Structure formats: C-alpha cells, structure tokens
Amino acid sequence: MPNISSSLSNTSNTDITVGTGAVDNISIPTASTEVSHVLPAGTKRFVLQCRAKTLVQLSFTATESGTKYYSIWPGNIFSGEVVKPSSTVTLYLQTPKTSQTVEIITWS
C-alpha cells in the first residue's frame, strides 16, 4: 500500500505546502468494473468525488476495489495526502452505475 494519509474533510492535522493544482476526470464507463488512475508524479495532496450522486469504491491495490475498498458515499469527498511524494500512487476505482466520472484534484 502506498504511503497515504487521509481524511473525509478538507482539513488536516499536519501542515503541508502545496503548489500547482491539476484536475483530472476519470471515466468509469462500465458498472462494477475497476479502472486505475496513477496520480501525477510529485503529488502531495489530492481530493476525489463522483460527479454524479453515486457510490465510489476506492482501493490502493489492483483487483480489490470490488472486495476490499473504502466507500465514498454520494455527496462526499475523499481527501488524501501522499506521505512520500516521490512514490508512485495508483488509485483503483469503481462504481455500481455505468457512465460515471470521478473528479480528482491533485496538488504538487
């Protein structure tokens, strides 16, 4: 598992200096089918949410977003900090509905 700390709010107990932000839209065309997304190199902080009001299942291990996942319920966001920004972080996502878009904002 990558070095990630997370919270469900936009606040954190640690101070982290972030610079440039970037937005990615991840298409999930098929229900209950895992897609992966590699965070940009040097990412320090990220948030994600589903554009529509549906559940997002998040895992940090391939093939586990359907069995061992964190539920991001409709209307909520997931906020994470990359403890070791030099590491590669891959998110594995799926939703129970077709044609969904997960919005991710990253800061480096």
C-alpha positions in Angstrom: 0.0 0.0 0.0 1.4 3.5 -0.8 2.2 6.0 1.8 -1.1 7.8 2.1 -2.8 9.6 4.9 -6.4 10.6 4.5 -9.4 12.3 5.9 -13.0 13.0 4.9 -12.7 16.7 5.4 -10.6 19.4 3.8 -8.6 20.0 6.9 -5.5 18.1 8.2 -3.6 17.9 11.5 -0.3 18.4 9.5 0.9 21.4 7.6 1.8 20.7 4.0 3.0 23.1 1.5 1.4 22.6 -1.9 1.9 24.3 -5.2 0.3 23.7 -8.6 -3.1 22.1 -8.8 -4.4 19.9 -11.5 -7.9 18.5 -12.3 -8.4 15.0 -13.9 -11.7 13.5 -14.9 -11.6 9.7 -14.7 -14.2 7.9 -16.9 -15.8 4.8 -15.5 -17.8 3.5 -18.4 -18.9 0.1 -17.1 -20.6 -0.6 -13.7 -18.7 -2.7 -11.2 -15.6 -2.7 -13.3 -12.3 -1.5 -11.9 -10.4 1.4 -13.5 -7.0 2.6 -12.4 -5.5 6.1 -12.2 -1.9 7.0 -11.5 -1.6 10.3 -9.6 0.9 12.7 -11.2 4.5 12.4 -10.0 5.2 14.6 -7.1 1.6 14.7 -5.8 1.4 15.9 -2.2 -2.4 16.1 -1.7 -5.5 15.0 -3.6 -9.3 15.0 -3.3 -11.8 13.0 -5.3 -15.5 12.7 -5.7 -18.0 11.3 -8.1 -19.6 13.9 -10.4 -23.0 12.2 -10.1 -24.6 11.2 -6.9 -23.4 7.6 -6.7 -21.1 5.5 -4.6 -17.4 5.3 -5.4 -15.4 2.3 -4.2 -11.7 3.2 -3.7 -8.8 0.8 -3.2 -5.0 1.1 -3.3 -4.5 -2.4 -4.5 -5.3 -3.8 -8.0 -8.3 -6.1 -8.3 -9.6 -5.2 -4.8 -11.9 -2.2 -5.5 -14.8 -4.7 -5.5 -13.9 -6.6 -2.3 -11.6 -4.5 -0.1 -12.5 -0.9 -0.6 -13.3 2.4 1.0 -16.8 3.7 0.3 -17.1 7.3 -0.8 -20.8 7.9 -0.4 -22.8 10.2 -2.7 -22.1 13.8 -1.9 -18.9 13.2 0.0 -15.3 13.6 -1.0 -12.1 11.7 -0.1 -9.1 13.7 0.8 -5.6 12.3 1.0 -2.0 13.3 1.5 0.9 11.5 -0.1 3.4 11.0 2.8 6.2 10.2 0.3 5.6 12.3 -2.8 8.4 10.6 -4.7 6.4 7.3 -4.7 4.0 6.2 -7.4 0.4 6.2 -6.2 -2.2 4.3 -8.1 -5.9 4.6 -7.3 -8.3 1.7 -8.2 -11.9 2.8 -8.6 -15.3 1.5 -9.5 -19.0 2.5 -9.1 -22.2 0.4 -9.2 -23.6 2.5 -12.1 -22.5 2.9 -15.7 -21.1 6.0 -17.4 -19.7 7.7 -14.3 -16.9 10.3 -13.9 -14.7 10.6 -10.9 -13.2 14.1 -10.4 -9.7 14.3 -8.9 -7.8 17.4 -7.9 -4.1 17.0 -7.2 -1.6 19.4 -5.8 2.2 19.0 -6.1 
